[in-house]
Amino acid sequence: MPIHVLGPELVAKIAAGEVVERPASVVKELVENALDAGATRITVEAWGGGVSLIRVSDNGSGISPEEVELAFQRHATSKISDLADLGAISSLGFRGEALPSIAAVAEVDMVTRTADNPVAARLSLREGVITRRSQARAVGTTVTVRHLFRHLPARLKFLKSTATENSHIATLVADYALAFPEVAFDLMLEGRASLTSPGTGSLRDVCLAVFGLETAQALLEIPQPPTGEVGPPVVSGLVGPPWLSRSSRSSLRLFVNRRWISSPMLARAVEDAYRGMISPEKHPIAIINLSLPPAQVDVNVHPTKSQVRFHEEGKVFRAVYQAVQQTLLEHTPVPQIQRAAPTPVATASVESPPLWAEAQVERKASAKPLPLLRVLGQLSQSYIIAEGPEGLYLIDQHAAHERVLFERLKGQLEQRGAEVQGLLEPVTLEVSPQQEAILRGQGATLRRYGFDIEAFGPKTYLVRAVPAVLPRENLGQAIQELLDGLAQESPASWEERLVVALACHGAVKAGQVLKAEEMEGLVRQLEKTAQPHTCPHGRPTLIHLSSGQLAKEFGRR
């Protein structure tokens, strides 16, 4: 086929494919236009998963009658005018592609009125044919999109079910409600109210509408530095306490200058701040907004504007990590034993079960450090019983020792390097191919942490020295288990996984009898750690039964 210039209609549909991926893409572009127009209330309606109909209404500034048709021409925009503007974009939209792209793949009606016009202008676009008339409307704009992708059956074929497409729309509207808490959003899906945000300006109020009451109440606010003390970037938002985690990243919302973005780098910064506080397979709830001068971020990267580039990525990463971590450290969760809610019964004569038969762990936020504890004894050869000024504490001896060793190892490496224990006789180690790959690929790191392991024939190695934290018993088996654990995929860095594994293998085990002085020493060391309430895997090290609970259980109050 010879080279030729594509026709304008085909060019428009190709370009539209980059902007309009699915019905939620249409909602995104129209909501962004409404926000850029200064709207304080936005209503979104969708039928048939957005394929049959999408309607977005706002009370923004509207478009003047003279410019309505111009708004549907490609690259027509009021948001930038020259190359300098492209380097410091402060609006959500700027390319002038949204409306013409939508009109290229659907039927579009727009009704818009500005404050200085008595009536609204109505514009209808059907397959490139434009009709106009006047209509009554309050100040603002309503855009109705019908029969999306009707003439593009290939695109329709790749859309998901109505429920799935509605879910994408709901997620998108929730994102913008979280980014703009001062704007009231109403979302109607298939004729039913799906989301209503109050527009009070409170992010927590929006979280109540999006996540529910319990989650909204539990979220922790990122403290803001005094005005003028810290320059950009400034991090704000709400983060969940470690116990409030999810099995996916769907509740991790990231915004840059209130623009929703997809950023693996920022997601990692947030999750790194939770490391050691939640289990590796869990993910936090967090709503993070990063504010920085527009010139320091490039939003002209992706057709959907969902990805950005930062001029100083390292600085941005540290700002998010430190803000989230500091918030979590100030509200470290202290597990407490609470009576479970009694099940309603038909007869009043049946007494509620005793505390110990129906206890459950409830983690409550507390900014207090671990109090000074007096050791009373050991329970089931696994838990240390201790008394504090606020009641009784049960300490998991393995989890507590893991936390102590983890922080000790990190401190040693930052100061002088890991403590090494040379072996009088080398230990022979036969390894699997996967274990050998780790020994060869991470040999330098292992040596830095105190291992001296050298090759000694096919699949055989000699261990001449190990980190001092590793016990001498069954050393070969312990090293093989450690290598197997390091071979598994994990979001943590390889070095941090190694420190966690060393702490786990070096810690006292459940079922191990401890002397009184050993328990006392372990508790004193735990009190001095930076994060005494969780082990490096994110599990709790202790639970608390308050004096008030004890008094209540014994009928003293």
C-alpha positions as CSV (number, residue, x, y, z in Angstrom):
1,M,0.0,0.0,0.0
2,P,1.5,3.4,-1.0
3,I,2.0,6.1,1.6
4,H,-1.0,8.5,1.9
5,V,-2.5,11.0,4.2
6,L,-5.3,9.7,6.4
7,G,-8.7,11.4,6.2
8,P,-9.8,13.8,8.9
9,E,-12.5,11.5,10.2
10,L,-10.2,8.5,10.6
11,V,-7.5,10.8,12.3
12,A,-10.1,12.0,14.7
13,K,-11.1,8.5,15.7
14,I,-7.5,7.4,16.1
15,A,-6.8,10.4,18.3
16,A,-9.9,9.8,20.3
17,G,-8.7,6.3,21.1
18,E,-5.8,7.7,23.1
19,V,-8.1,9.9,25.2
20,V,-11.3,7.9,25.4
21,E,-10.4,4.3,26.5
22,R,-13.7,3.5,28.2
23,P,-16.8,5.3,29.6
24,A,-14.9,6.4,32.7
25,S,-12.5,8.3,30.4
26,V,-15.4,10.4,29.2
27,V,-16.4,11.1,32.8
28,K,-12.8,12.0,33.7
29,E,-12.5,14.6,31.0
30,L,-15.9,16.2,31.6
31,V,-15.4,16.4,35.4
32,E,-11.9,18.0,34.9
33,N,-13.5,20.6,32.6
34,A,-16.1,21.3,35.3
35,L,-13.4,21.7,38.0
36,D,-11.3,24.0,35.8
37,A,-14.5,26.1,35.3
38,G,-14.7,26.6,39.1
39,A,-17.7,24.4,39.8
40,T,-18.7,23.9,43.4
41,R,-21.3,21.2,42.6
42,I,-21.0,18.5,40.0
43,T,-23.6,15.8,39.1
44,V,-22.6,12.7,37.2
45,E,-25.2,10.3,35.7
46,A,-24.5,7.1,33.8
47,W,-26.7,4.4,32.2
48,G,-25.6,1.1,30.7
49,G,-22.2,1.4,32.3
50,G,-21.8,4.8,30.6
51,V,-22.2,3.3,27.1
52,S,-25.9,4.3,26.7
53,L,-25.6,7.7,28.4
54,I,-23.3,9.8,30.4
55,R,-24.4,13.2,31.7
56,V,-22.2,15.6,33.7
57,S,-23.7,18.9,35.0
58,D,-22.0,21.6,36.9
59,N,-22.5,25.2,38.2
60,G,-19.2,26.5,36.8
61,S,-18.5,29.6,34.7
62,G,-19.9,28.1,31.5
63,I,-18.8,28.8,27.9
64,S,-19.8,32.0,26.0
65,P,-22.1,31.5,23.0
66,E,-19.4,32.7,20.6
67,E,-17.0,30.0,21.8
68,V,-19.2,26.9,22.1
69,E,-18.5,25.6,18.6
70,L,-14.8,26.5,18.9
71,A,-14.6,24.3,22.1
72,F,-15.2,21.2,19.9
73,Q,-12.3,21.9,17.5
74,R,-9.2,19.9,18.2
75,H,-6.5,21.7,20.3
76,A,-8.8,24.6,21.1
77,T,-8.3,25.5,24.8
78,S,-8.5,28.4,27.2
79,K,-6.0,27.0,29.6
80,I,-2.6,27.6,27.9
81,S,-1.5,29.9,25.1
82,D,2.2,29.5,24.6
83,L,5.2,27.3,25.2
84,A,5.9,28.9,28.6
85,D,2.5,27.9,29.9
86,L,3.2,24.3,29.0
87,G,6.1,24.3,31.5
88,A,3.9,25.3,34.5
89,I,0.4,23.9,34.1
90,S,-1.9,24.6,37.0
91,S,-5.2,23.4,35.4
92,L,-6.4,19.8,35.1
93,G,-7.0,20.0,31.3
94,F,-4.8,21.9,28.8
95,R,-4.5,20.0,25.5
96,G,-7.9,20.8,24.0
97,E,-8.5,17.2,23.0
98,A,-11.3,16.1,25.3
99,L,-14.5,17.4,23.7
100,P,-13.5,16.7,20.1
101,S,-12.4,13.2,21.0
102,I,-15.6,12.5,22.8
103,A,-17.6,13.9,19.8
104,A,-15.7,11.6,17.4
105,V,-16.9,8.4,19.1
106,A,-20.4,9.4,20.4
107,E,-23.4,11.7,20.1
108,V,-22.9,14.8,22.2
109,D,-25.2,17.6,23.5
110,M,-23.9,20.6,25.4
111,V,-26.0,23.2,27.2
112,T,-24.0,26.0,28.7
113,R,-24.6,29.5,30.0
114,T,-22.3,32.2,31.4
115,A,-23.3,34.8,34.0
116,D,-23.6,37.6,31.5
117,N,-26.0,35.8,29.1
118,P,-29.8,35.5,29.8
119,V,-30.2,32.1,28.1
120,A,-28.0,29.1,27.5
121,A,-26.6,27.9,24.2
122,R,-27.4,24.3,23.2
123,L,-25.1,22.6,20.8
124,S,-25.8,19.1,19.3
125,L,-23.2,17.1,17.4
126,R,-24.2,14.0,15.4
127,E,-21.5,12.5,13.1
128,G,-19.8,15.8,12.5
129,V,-23.1,17.7,12.0
130,I,-23.6,20.6,14.4
131,T,-27.0,22.1,15.3
132,R,-27.6,25.1,17.6
133,R,-30.4,26.6,19.5
134,S,-31.1,28.5,22.8
135,Q,-32.4,27.0,26.0
136,A,-33.1,28.0,29.6
137,R,-30.5,26.9,32.2
138,A,-28.8,28.2,35.3
139,V,-25.2,29.3,35.0
140,G,-23.0,26.3,34.3
141,T,-22.7,23.5,31.8
142,T,-24.3,20.2,31.1
143,V,-22.8,17.7,28.7
144,T,-24.7,14.6,27.6
145,V,-22.9,11.8,25.8
146,R,-25.0,9.1,24.2
147,H,-24.3,5.8,22.3
148,L,-20.5,5.7,23.1
149,F,-18.6,3.7,20.5
150,R,-21.8,2.9,18.5
151,H,-19.8,3.2,15.3
152,L,-16.7,1.5,16.7
153,P,-17.9,-2.1,17.4
154,A,-14.3,-3.2,18.0
155,R,-14.0,-0.8,20.9
156,L,-17.4,-1.9,22.3
157,K,-16.3,-5.5,22.2
158,F,-13.4,-4.9,24.6
159,L,-15.5,-3.1,27.2
160,K,-16.4,-5.1,30.4
161,S,-19.8,-5.7,31.9
162,T,-22.1,-2.8,32.9
163,A,-21.2,-3.4,36.6
164,T,-17.5,-3.3,35.9
165,E,-17.7,-0.1,33.8
166,N,-19.9,1.5,36.5
167,S,-17.3,0.5,39.1
168,H,-14.6,2.4,37.1
169,I,-16.8,5.4,37.0
170,A,-17.5,5.3,40.7
171,T,-13.8,5.0,41.5
172,L,-13.0,8.0,39.3
173,V,-15.7,10.2,40.8
174,A,-14.6,9.2,44.3
175,D,-11.0,10.1,43.4
176,Y,-12.0,13.7,42.4
177,A,-14.3,14.0,45.4
178,L,-11.2,13.2,47.6
179,A,-9.0,15.6,45.7
180,F,-11.6,18.4,45.9
181,P,-13.4,18.1,49.2
182,E,-14.8,21.6,48.8
183,V,-16.8,20.5,45.8
184,A,-20.1,18.6,46.2
185,F,-20.3,15.5,44.0
186,D,-23.4,13.5,43.2
187,L,-23.1,10.2,41.3
188,M,-26.1,8.4,39.9
189,L,-25.6,4.9,38.3
190,E,-28.5,3.2,36.6
191,G,-30.9,5.6,38.3
192,R,-29.6,4.9,41.8
193,A,-27.5,7.3,44.0
194,S,-24.0,5.8,44.2
195,L,-22.0,8.5,45.9
196,T,-22.8,11.9,47.5
197,S,-20.0,14.0,48.9
198,P,-21.0,17.0,51.0
199,G,-18.6,19.6,49.6
200,T,-17.8,20.9,53.1
201,G,-14.1,21.2,52.5
202,S,-13.3,18.4,55.0
203,L,-11.4,15.4,53.5
204,R,-12.6,13.3,56.4
205,D,-16.3,14.0,55.4
206,V,-15.5,12.8,51.9
207,C,-13.9,9.7,53.3
208,L,-17.1,9.0,55.2
209,A,-19.0,9.0,51.9
210,V,-16.3,6.9,50.1
211,F,-15.0,4.5,52.7
212,G,-17.7,4.4,55.5
213,L,-17.9,5.7,59.1
214,E,-15.5,3.3,60.8
215,T,-12.7,3.9,58.3
216,A,-13.2,7.6,58.2
217,Q,-13.0,7.9,62.0
218,A,-9.9,5.8,62.2
219,L,-7.8,7.7,59.5
220,L,-4.9,9.7,60.8
221,E,-4.3,13.2,59.6
222,I,-0.8,14.0,58.3
223,P,0.3,17.0,60.4
224,Q,1.2,20.2,58.5
225,P,4.4,22.1,59.3
226,P,4.1,25.7,60.5
227,T,3.6,28.1,57.5
228,G,6.9,29.2,56.1
229,E,9.1,26.6,57.9
230,V,9.2,24.0,55.2
231,G,9.3,24.6,51.5
232,P,7.8,22.4,48.7
233,P,6.9,19.7,48.3
234,V,4.2,19.7,51.0
235,V,2.4,16.5,51.8
236,S,-1.1,16.5,53.2
237,G,-3.9,14.0,53.5
238,L,-5.1,11.1,55.7
239,V,-3.5,7.7,56.3
240,G,-4.9,4.6,57.9
241,P,-3.4,3.1,61.1
242,P,-1.5,-0.1,60.4
243,W,-4.4,-2.3,61.6
244,L,-6.6,-0.8,58.9
245,S,-5.1,-2.4,55.8
246,R,-6.4,-4.0,52.6
247,S,-5.5,-6.9,50.4
248,S,-5.0,-4.7,47.4
249,R,-3.7,-1.2,46.6
250,S,-7.2,0.1,45.6
251,S,-7.5,2.3,48.7
252,L,-4.1,4.0,48.1
253,R,-5.0,7.3,46.3
254,L,-2.3,9.6,45.1
255,F,-2.7,13.2,43.9
256,V,-0.2,15.8,42.7
257,N,-1.6,19.3,43.0
258,R,-5.0,17.6,43.3
259,R,-4.6,15.7,40.1
260,W,-5.1,12.0,40.4
261,I,-2.0,10.1,39.2
262,S,-0.6,6.6,38.9
263,S,2.9,6.6,40.4
264,P,4.7,3.4,41.4
265,M,7.4,5.6,42.9
266,L,5.0,7.4,45.3
267,A,3.1,4.2,46.1
268,R,6.4,2.7,47.1
269,A,7.2,5.7,49.3
270,V,3.9,5.2,51.2
271,E,4.2,1.5,51.5
272,D,7.8,1.8,52.6
273,A,6.7,4.0,55.5
274,Y,4.4,1.1,56.7
275,R,7.1,-1.5,56.4
276,G,7.4,-3.5,59.6
277,M,4.0,-2.3,60.8
278,I,1.7,-4.3,58.5
279,S,2.0,-7.7,56.9
280,P,3.8,-7.8,53.6
281,E,0.7,-9.1,51.8
282,K,-1.4,-6.2,53.0
283,H,-1.6,-2.6,51.7
284,P,-2.5,0.6,53.5
285,I,-5.4,3.0,53.1
286,A,-4.0,6.4,52.3
287,I,-5.1,9.6,50.6
288,I,-2.0,11.6,49.8
289,N,-1.9,15.0,48.1
290,L,1.5,16.4,47.1
291,S,1.6,20.1,46.6
292,L,4.5,21.7,44.7
293,P,5.1,24.4,42.1
294,P,3.7,23.5,38.7
295,A,7.1,24.1,37.2
296,Q,8.6,21.2,39.2
297,V,6.2,18.6,37.7
298,D,5.7,17.6,34.1
299,V,2.1,16.5,33.5
300,N,2.4,16.4,29.7
301,V,3.6,12.8,29.7
302,H,0.6,10.5,29.0
303,P,-2.5,11.1,26.8
304,T,-4.8,10.6,29.8
305,K,-2.6,12.8,32.1
306,S,-2.5,9.9,34.6
307,Q,1.4,9.9,34.8
308,V,3.7,12.7,35.7
309,R,7.5,13.3,36.0
310,F,9.1,15.1,38.9
311,H,12.2,17.3,38.5
312,E,13.5,16.1,41.9
313,E,12.2,12.5,42.3
314,G,14.4,11.8,45.3
315,K,13.2,14.8,47.2
316,V,9.5,14.0,46.4
317,F,10.0,10.4,47.5
318,R,11.6,11.4,50.9
319,A,8.9,14.0,51.5
320,V,6.1,11.5,51.1
321,Y,7.9,8.7,53.0
322,Q,8.8,11.0,56.0
323,A,5.4,12.5,56.2
324,V,3.6,9.2,56.3
325,Q,6.1,7.5,58.7
326,Q,6.0,10.4,61.1
327,T,2.2,10.3,61.2
328,L,2.3,6.5,61.9
329,L,5.0,6.8,64.6
330,E,3.0,9.5,66.4
331,H,-0.1,7.2,66.4
332,T,1.5,3.8,67.0
333,P,-1.2,1.2,67.4
334,V,-1.4,-0.4,70.9
335,P,-3.5,-3.7,70.7
336,Q,-6.0,-3.9,73.5
337,I,-8.2,-6.8,74.6
338,Q,-11.8,-5.9,74.4
339,R,-14.9,-7.9,75.1
340,A,-16.6,-9.0,71.9
341,A,-20.1,-7.7,71.4
342,P,-22.5,-10.2,73.0
343,T,-24.9,-12.0,70.7
344,P,-28.6,-11.1,71.3
345,V,-30.4,-14.0,73.0
346,A,-34.1,-14.7,73.6
347,T,-33.9,-15.2,77.4
348,A,-32.5,-12.5,79.7
349,S,-31.4,-15.2,82.2
350,V,-28.5,-16.3,80.0
351,E,-25.3,-14.6,81.2
352,S,-22.7,-13.3,78.8
353,P,-19.5,-15.5,78.4
354,P,-16.4,-14.7,80.4
355,L,-13.8,-12.3,79.0
356,W,-11.2,-15.0,78.3
357,A,-13.6,-17.2,76.4
358,E,-14.7,-14.4,74.0
359,A,-11.9,-11.9,73.9
360,Q,-10.8,-10.3,70.7
361,V,-8.0,-8.0,69.8
362,E,-8.8,-4.4,68.9
363,R,-6.0,-2.1,67.9
364,K,-6.6,1.5,69.1
365,A,-4.5,4.5,68.1
366,S,-2.2,5.8,70.9
367,A,0.6,8.4,70.7
368,K,2.1,7.1,74.0
369,P,5.4,5.2,74.0
370,L,5.6,1.8,75.6
371,P,5.3,2.3,79.4
372,L,7.8,0.9,82.0
373,L,6.7,-2.7,82.6
374,R,7.2,-5.1,85.6
375,V,7.7,-8.7,84.5
376,L,5.4,-11.2,86.3
377,G,6.1,-14.5,84.5
378,Q,5.7,-16.6,81.4
379,L,2.5,-18.0,79.9
380,S,2.5,-21.2,77.6
381,Q,6.3,-20.8,77.2
382,S,5.5,-18.2,74.6
383,Y,4.2,-15.0,76.2
384,I,5.6,-12.8,78.9
385,I,3.1,-11.5,81.4
386,A,3.9,-8.0,82.6
387,E,2.3,-5.3,84.7
388,G,2.2,-1.6,83.7
389,P,0.7,1.6,85.0
390,E,-2.3,1.0,82.8
391,G,-3.0,-2.6,83.4
392,L,-1.8,-6.0,82.3
393,Y,0.3,-6.7,79.2
394,L,0.9,-9.9,77.3
395,I,4.1,-9.9,75.2
396,D,4.8,-12.3,72.4
397,Q,8.4,-13.2,73.2
398,H,9.4,-14.1,69.6
399,A,7.8,-11.0,68.0
400,A,9.3,-8.8,70.7
401,H,12.8,-10.2,70.3
402,E,12.5,-9.9,66.5
403,R,11.8,-6.2,66.9
404,V,14.8,-5.8,69.2
405,L,17.2,-7.7,66.9
406,F,15.9,-5.9,63.8
407,E,16.6,-2.4,65.2
408,R,19.9,-3.6,66.7
409,L,21.1,-4.9,63.3
410,K,20.1,-1.8,61.5
411,G,21.9,0.3,64.1
412,Q,25.1,-1.8,63.8
413,L,25.1,-1.5,60.0
414,E,24.7,2.3,60.2
415,Q,27.6,2.6,62.7
416,R,30.2,0.0,62.4
417,G,28.9,-3.0,60.5
418,A,27.3,-6.2,61.7
419,E,28.8,-8.2,64.5
420,V,30.4,-11.4,63.1
421,Q,30.9,-14.8,64.8
422,G,33.7,-17.0,63.4
423,L,33.1,-20.7,63.4
424,L,35.8,-23.0,64.9
425,E,34.9,-25.6,62.3
426,P,33.3,-24.7,59.0
427,V,29.8,-25.9,58.3
428,T,29.2,-27.7,55.0
429,L,26.2,-26.4,53.1
430,E,24.6,-28.2,50.2
431,V,22.4,-25.8,48.2
432,S,19.7,-25.9,45.6
433,P,20.1,-24.0,42.3
434,Q,17.8,-21.3,43.6
435,Q,19.9,-21.0,46.8
436,E,23.1,-21.0,44.9
437,A,21.8,-18.1,42.7
438,I,21.3,-16.0,45.8
439,L,24.8,-16.9,47.1
440,R,26.4,-15.9,43.8
441,G,24.2,-12.8,43.1
442,Q,24.1,-11.4,46.6
443,G,27.5,-12.5,47.9
444,A,28.8,-9.0,48.6
445,T,25.6,-8.1,50.6
446,L,25.8,-11.3,52.6
447,R,29.5,-10.6,53.5
448,R,28.5,-7.1,54.6
449,Y,26.0,-8.6,57.0
450,G,28.5,-11.0,58.5
451,F,28.4,-14.1,56.3
452,D,31.7,-15.8,55.1
453,I,30.5,-18.5,52.7
454,E,32.8,-19.9,50.0
455,A,32.3,-22.4,47.2
456,F,33.5,-26.0,47.9
457,G,32.7,-28.2,45.0
458,P,29.5,-28.5,42.9
459,K,26.5,-27.2,44.9
460,T,28.5,-27.3,48.1
461,Y,29.7,-24.3,50.2
462,L,31.6,-23.9,53.4
463,V,30.3,-21.5,56.0
464,R,33.2,-20.0,58.0
465,A,31.4,-17.1,59.8
466,V,27.9,-15.9,60.4
467,P,26.2,-12.8,61.9
468,A,26.4,-13.0,65.7
469,V,22.6,-12.9,66.0
470,L,22.2,-16.4,64.5
471,P,22.0,-19.3,67.0
472,R,24.7,-22.0,66.7
473,E,22.1,-24.9,66.8
474,N,21.2,-26.3,63.4
475,L,23.1,-23.6,61.7
476,G,23.2,-25.2,58.3
477,Q,19.4,-25.7,58.3
478,A,18.9,-22.1,59.5
479,I,20.9,-20.7,56.6
480,Q,19.1,-22.8,54.1
481,E,15.7,-21.6,55.4
482,L,17.0,-18.1,55.4
483,L,18.1,-18.4,51.7
484,D,14.7,-20.0,50.8
485,G,12.9,-17.0,52.4
486,L,15.1,-14.5,50.5
487,A,14.3,-16.2,47.2
488,Q,10.6,-15.4,47.5
489,E,9.2,-12.2,45.9
490,S,8.6,-9.3,48.2
491,P,7.9,-5.6,47.8
492,A,10.7,-4.9,50.4
493,S,14.3,-4.3,49.3
494,W,16.6,-7.3,49.3
495,E,18.8,-5.9,52.1
496,E,15.8,-5.2,54.4
497,R,14.4,-8.7,53.7
498,L,17.8,-10.0,54.8
499,V,17.7,-8.0,58.1
500,V,14.2,-9.2,58.8
501,A,15.1,-12.8,58.1
502,L,18.2,-12.6,60.4
503,A,16.1,-11.1,63.2
504,C,13.5,-13.8,62.8
505,H,16.0,-16.7,62.8
506,G,17.9,-15.1,65.7
507,A,14.9,-14.4,67.9
508,V,13.8,-16.7,70.8
509,K,11.1,-19.1,69.7
510,A,7.6,-19.7,70.9
511,G,7.7,-22.6,73.3
512,Q,11.2,-21.7,74.6
513,V,11.4,-21.4,78.4
514,L,12.9,-18.1,79.5
515,K,14.5,-17.3,82.9
516,A,13.3,-14.4,84.9
517,E,16.3,-12.3,84.1
518,E,16.0,-13.2,80.3
519,M,12.4,-12.0,80.3
520,E,13.3,-8.8,82.2
521,G,16.2,-8.1,79.8
522,L,14.0,-8.6,76.7
523,V,11.3,-6.3,78.0
524,R,13.8,-3.6,78.9
525,Q,15.2,-3.8,75.3
526,L,11.8,-3.7,73.8
527,E,11.0,-0.5,75.7
528,K,14.0,1.2,74.1
529,T,13.1,0.4,70.5
530,A,11.7,3.0,68.1
531,Q,8.6,0.9,67.1
532,P,8.0,-1.5,70.1
533,H,4.4,-2.4,69.2
534,T,5.0,-4.5,66.0
535,C,7.6,-7.0,64.8
536,P,9.3,-6.3,61.5
537,H,6.6,-8.4,59.7
538,G,3.9,-6.1,61.0
539,R,2.4,-8.4,63.7
540,P,1.7,-7.0,67.2
541,T,4.4,-7.6,69.9
542,L,2.0,-7.1,72.8
543,I,-1.7,-6.8,73.7
544,H,-3.1,-4.8,76.6
545,L,-5.8,-5.5,79.2
546,S,-6.5,-2.2,81.0
547,S,-7.1,-1.7,84.7
548,G,-10.6,-0.5,83.9
549,Q,-11.4,-3.7,82.0
550,L,-10.1,-5.8,84.9
551,A,-12.2,-3.9,87.4
552,K,-15.2,-4.3,85.2
553,E,-14.7,-8.0,84.8
554,F,-14.4,-8.5,88.6
555,G,-17.5,-6.4,89.2
556,R,-15.6,-3.6,90.8
557,R,-17.3,-0.9,88.6
